[in-house]
Amino acid sequence: MTFSIDRRMAMVGAVGAAGLMLTSGPSKAQDMMKPALPMAKARGFKLGDLDVIALLAGSAPREKPHGIFGVNVSDDVFAKVSADNFIGTDMAQFYFTPTLVRSGSNIILFDTGLNAAGITAALAEAGLQPKDVTHVVLTHMHGDHIGGLMMDGMPTFANAAYLTGQVEFDHWSKANNDGFEKNVRPLAEKMTFLKDSDTVAPGITAMATFGHTPGHMSFMLDSMDKQLLLMADLANHYVWSLAYPDWEVKFDMDKAMAVQTRRKVLDMVATDRIPLIGYHMPFPAAGFVEKRDQGFRFVPVTYQLMG
């Protein structure tokens, strides 16, 4: 006697058997460290005559994000906002995104990531080596921005000049901070100091955006009537900081000033429809800001800056 088997039922049976084989018994994968999933480390944008490249120098999860963001709001409010934006409250994914700008013959790197390995790997994906960098600009001197300045006790960017805010440098030079002493102090004699509205290179202007640190600076790029803001750590998360600018952030050294600065600058870029790159925004870290209720919304770039 011949029995016919429904094709759909046969497929269900095969899937069920495969599932049984995959789930039964101890798994070697549980005893191994999960490998990192592939992720691009460089993304280029065009802004008039300027080439702008976002460089992913590192990414890492951080537990208990409410201990970092929205420290002045209740657990219930934090949980509702997170759920409304499809993100959990148990973990945040941090991104560390220096930006490279080609302005004429200048190859200018803004911030350097957590360590030399991360930033050099990202540069390599962009087809560049550390020796190609002509200028390094430090938006501020938290460890995740200055960590790539030195490699094995030597400057990572051997041919570069260095620029940073005068107020920022003066603060950290008196702070007895290990990261500053290890990575910044050895380069002090090569540094040029900036104040608000100073020009870094043609089309690049410094902006005082104090609060996150005493001398935190952002930088406005301007070319052929197009603008883009490198906001650095003005806002540290696309929801828990940018969308809710009054939410205080653990790492903001002057929280009241940081809130005031955040509101002022985000209102400006939203009103003028200026795109931005944020150091901790989800890679490639570029987007627009629109006004929403009493705060803002981050709108990631898709193809608007391709050329």
C-alpha positions in Angstrom: 0.0 0.0 0.0 1.3 3.5 -0.9 0.7 6.4 1.4 0.8 10.0 0.1 2.1 12.7 2.4 0.9 16.3 2.1 3.8 18.5 1.0 3.1 21.2 3.5 3.0 18.7 6.4 6.3 17.2 5.2 7.9 20.6 5.4 6.5 21.2 8.9 7.8 17.9 10.0 11.3 18.6 8.6 11.4 22.0 10.3 10.2 20.4 13.6 12.9 17.8 13.4 15.6 20.4 12.6 14.4 22.5 15.5 14.6 19.4 17.8 18.2 18.8 16.7 19.1 22.4 17.3 17.6 22.7 20.7 18.2 19.3 22.3 21.3 18.6 24.3 24.1 20.9 25.4 25.2 23.6 22.9 28.9 24.3 22.3 27.8 27.8 21.3 26.7 28.5 24.9 30.3 27.8 26.0 31.9 30.1 23.5 32.1 33.9 23.3 29.8 35.1 20.5 31.7 36.7 17.7 31.0 40.3 16.8 28.6 40.8 14.0 30.0 42.5 10.9 29.5 46.3 10.9 30.7 48.9 8.5 33.3 51.3 9.9 33.2 54.2 7.4 30.5 56.1 5.7 31.1 59.0 3.4 28.9 62.1 2.8 29.3 65.0 0.4 28.8 68.6 1.5 29.5 71.1 -1.2 33.3 70.9 -1.7 33.8 69.0 1.5 34.2 65.3 1.9 32.8 64.1 5.2 33.5 60.6 6.5 31.9 59.2 9.7 34.3 56.6 11.2 33.0 54.0 13.6 35.9 53.6 16.0 34.0 51.3 18.4 30.6 50.2 19.7 29.7 48.6 23.0 26.6 47.8 25.1 26.1 49.5 28.4 23.7 48.1 31.1 21.2 50.1 33.1 20.9 53.1 30.8 18.6 54.9 33.2 21.6 55.3 35.4 23.1 57.3 32.6 20.3 59.1 30.8 17.2 60.8 32.2 18.6 60.7 35.7 16.1 63.4 36.7 13.0 61.4 35.5 11.1 58.5 37.1 11.5 54.8 36.1 7.9 54.9 34.8 8.5 57.8 32.5 11.8 56.4 31.3 10.2 53.0 30.6 7.2 54.5 28.7 9.4 56.7 26.5 11.6 53.7 25.8 8.7 51.5 24.9 7.2 54.2 22.7 10.5 54.2 20.8 10.9 50.5 20.5 14.0 50.3 22.8 14.5 48.4 26.0 15.5 49.7 29.4 18.0 47.1 30.3 20.8 48.0 27.8 22.0 50.8 25.5 24.3 50.4 22.5 27.0 53.0 22.6 28.7 54.2 19.3 31.9 56.1 19.2 32.1 58.0 15.9 35.0 60.4 15.0 34.5 62.3 11.8 37.0 63.0 9.0 36.7 66.1 6.8 38.7 66.8 3.6 38.9 70.5 3.1 41.2 71.3 0.2 44.6 69.7 1.0 43.6 69.3 4.7 42.6 66.0 6.1 41.0 66.8 9.5 40.0 64.3 12.1 37.6 65.3 14.8 38.2 63.2 17.9 39.9 59.8 18.1 37.8 57.2 19.8 38.6 54.9 22.7 41.9 53.7 21.5 44.4 53.7 18.6 43.3 50.3 17.3 39.7 51.4 16.8 40.4 54.6 14.9 43.1 53.2 12.7 40.8 50.3 11.7 38.1 52.8 10.7 40.6 54.9 8.8 41.8 51.9 6.9 38.3 51.1 5.8 38.1 54.7 4.4 41.4 54.1 2.5 43.6 56.2 4.8 46.4 55.8 7.3 47.2 57.8 10.4 50.1 59.5 8.6 47.6 61.0 6.1 45.8 63.0 8.8 47.0 66.7 8.7 45.0 68.0 11.7 43.4 66.5 14.8 40.6 68.5 16.4 39.4 67.6 19.9 35.8 68.6 20.7 36.4 67.8 24.4 38.7 65.6 26.5 36.6 62.7 27.8 38.4 59.4 27.5 36.4 58.1 24.6 37.4 61.1 22.5 41.2 61.3 23.3 41.9 57.6 23.6 43.3 57.2 20.1 45.8 60.0 20.3 48.7 57.8 21.4 49.8 54.3 20.4 52.5 52.5 22.4 53.6 55.8 23.9 54.0 57.6 20.6 51.6 59.9 18.7 49.2 57.9 16.5 49.0 60.8 14.0 52.6 61.6 13.6 52.2 64.3 10.9 49.2 66.1 12.4 48.8 69.5 14.0 46.4 69.6 17.0 43.5 72.0 17.8 41.2 72.2 20.8 39.3 74.7 22.8 41.3 76.9 25.2 38.7 76.6 28.0 38.6 72.8 27.7 42.4 72.4 27.7 42.8 74.8 30.7 40.2 72.8 32.7 41.8 69.4 32.1 45.3 70.6 32.5 44.5 71.2 36.2 42.3 68.2 36.8 45.0 65.5 37.5 43.2 63.3 35.0 45.1 60.1 33.9 43.7 60.2 30.3 44.7 63.8 29.8 48.2 63.3 31.2 48.8 60.2 29.1 47.2 61.2 25.8 47.0 65.0 25.6 49.7 66.5 27.7 52.5 65.0 25.5 51.0 66.9 22.5 50.5 70.2 24.2 53.4 72.0 22.4 51.8 71.0 19.0 48.4 72.5 19.9 46.6 75.5 18.7 43.8 76.7 21.0 40.3 77.7 19.8 37.6 80.0 21.0 34.0 80.5 19.8 33.7 81.4 16.1 37.4 80.6 15.3 38.1 79.1 11.9 39.7 75.6 11.8 40.1 75.5 8.0 38.1 77.0 5.1 34.4 76.1 5.7 34.9 74.9 9.3 33.9 77.1 12.3 34.2 76.4 16.0 31.1 76.7 18.2 31.2 77.0 22.0 28.6 74.4 23.2 29.6 74.3 26.9 27.9 72.1 29.5 28.8 68.5 28.7 32.3 69.6 29.7 33.5 73.1 30.7 34.8 73.9 27.2 33.0 71.4 24.9 32.9 72.6 21.3 30.9 71.7 18.2 31.9 72.5 14.6 29.8 73.9 11.8 30.8 72.8 8.3 29.8 75.2 5.5 30.4 74.8 1.8 28.5 76.0 -1.3 25.6 77.2 0.8 25.3 73.8 2.5 25.8 73.2 6.2 26.4 70.3 8.6 26.9 70.4 12.3 29.4 68.1 14.0 27.7 68.3 17.4 30.0 65.9 19.3 28.4 65.1 22.7 25.9 67.9 22.7 23.3 65.1 22.9 24.5 61.6 23.8 21.5 59.4 22.7 19.0 59.9 19.9 16.0 59.3 22.2 17.1 59.7 25.9 19.0 62.9 25.2 18.3 64.5 21.8 14.5 63.8 21.8 14.2 64.9 25.4 16.7 67.7 25.9 15.7 68.4 29.5 16.6 64.9 30.6 19.9 65.1 32.5 22.8 62.9 31.5 25.2 61.5 34.0 28.3 62.5 32.0 27.2 66.1 31.6 29.5 68.0 34.0 27.3 71.1 34.2 23.8 69.6 33.8 21.8 72.8 33.8 24.1 74.4 31.2 24.1 71.2 29.1 20.3 71.3 29.0 20.3 75.0 28.0 22.9 74.5 25.3 21.2 71.4 24.0 17.8 73.2 23.6 19.4 76.2 21.9 21.5 74.3 19.3 18.9 71.6 18.5 16.3 74.4 18.0 18.6 76.1 15.6 19.3 73.0 13.5 15.7 72.0 13.5 14.5 75.5 12.4 17.2 75.8 9.7 17.0 72.1 8.7 20.7 71.6 9.1 21.9 68.0 9.2 24.2 66.9 11.9 26.6 64.1 12.9 26.5 63.2 16.6 29.4 61.2 18.1 27.1 58.8 19.9 24.2 58.6 17.5 23.6 55.2 15.8 26.1 54.7 13.1 26.6 56.3 10.6 25.6 59.0 13.2 24.1 61.5 10.7 20.6 62.8 10.7 18.2 65.7 10.8 16.3 67.1 13.8 12.6 68.0 13.8 10.7 69.7 16.5 8.1 67.5 18.3 5.9 68.4 21.2 8.3 69.9 23.8 11.3 68.2 22.4 12.7 66.9 19.2 13.0 63.8 16.9 16.1 62.4 15.3 15.6 61.5 11.6 18.5 59.4 10.3 20.1 60.3 7.0 19.3 58.0 4.1 20.5 59.3 0.7 20.3 63.1 1.2 24.1 63.6 1.5 25.3 61.3 -1.2 26.4 64.1 -3.5 
